[in-house]
């Protein structure tokens, strides 16, 4: 499975909750936060996801987060 698809599935599984890149990176065992940010940045340009400032549902910190929109 492609990494981007794994990220998509993880974020969609949290719906309606949002997750920050740092928590996503830890959950997906990425070596770099930049890798998570690159994927979530791309997903955030689609109508299926919303990327903005908000509270992460996992760490509860105020950061840039991404959430899956309702389908």
N, C-alpha and C positions, 0 to 999 in steps of 0.2 A: 504494500500500500504506500502511496506517495505521502511524504511528510505533510504537504499542504492538506491532503484529504484527512489525515489523522488529526490535524489542528482543527479543521472544519468540524469533524465529528465531535471532538472534545468540547468546543465552544457551543455547538448545537445541543449537546447533551446537558449543558448547564442552563439552557434557556428556561426562564427569562433572565437569569442572573448573568452578570458581567464578570470578566476576568481580566487582570492586567497582564502585560507581557512577562513580567518577572515570575508571577505564579504559573503562567502558562509554560514558561521555560522550565521551571522546576517539575511540573506535572508531566511534561513530555520528555524530560531528561535531555534537554538540549544543552550543548556546551556553551552557547553564546546567546545572550539576550538579543543581540542584533538579528539572529536568525528568526526568533519569534517575532520581533518587530517588523521584519521584512514581510513575513507571511501575513500577520494581522493587518499591516498597512495595506497590502494588496486586497485582502478580504474586505477591509473597511471601505473600499471604493465601490463595492457591489451593493445592490439593493437588499441582499440577504443578511447583511451585517451592519451594525451601527458602532462606530468607533468614536469616542469622545472622552472628555474628562468625567470621571465619576468614581464611585466606590467599588473596589474589587470585592466580589463576594467571598473570596478565599482569605485574603490577608486583611481586609477591611480598611486598607489605605486608600487615600484619594490619589488617583493616578489616571493616566490614559488607559481606558478599558475598552473591551470589545464585547458585544453581545449579539446573539443571533436574533434576527427579527422573527416575528410570528409568521408562519407559513400557512 
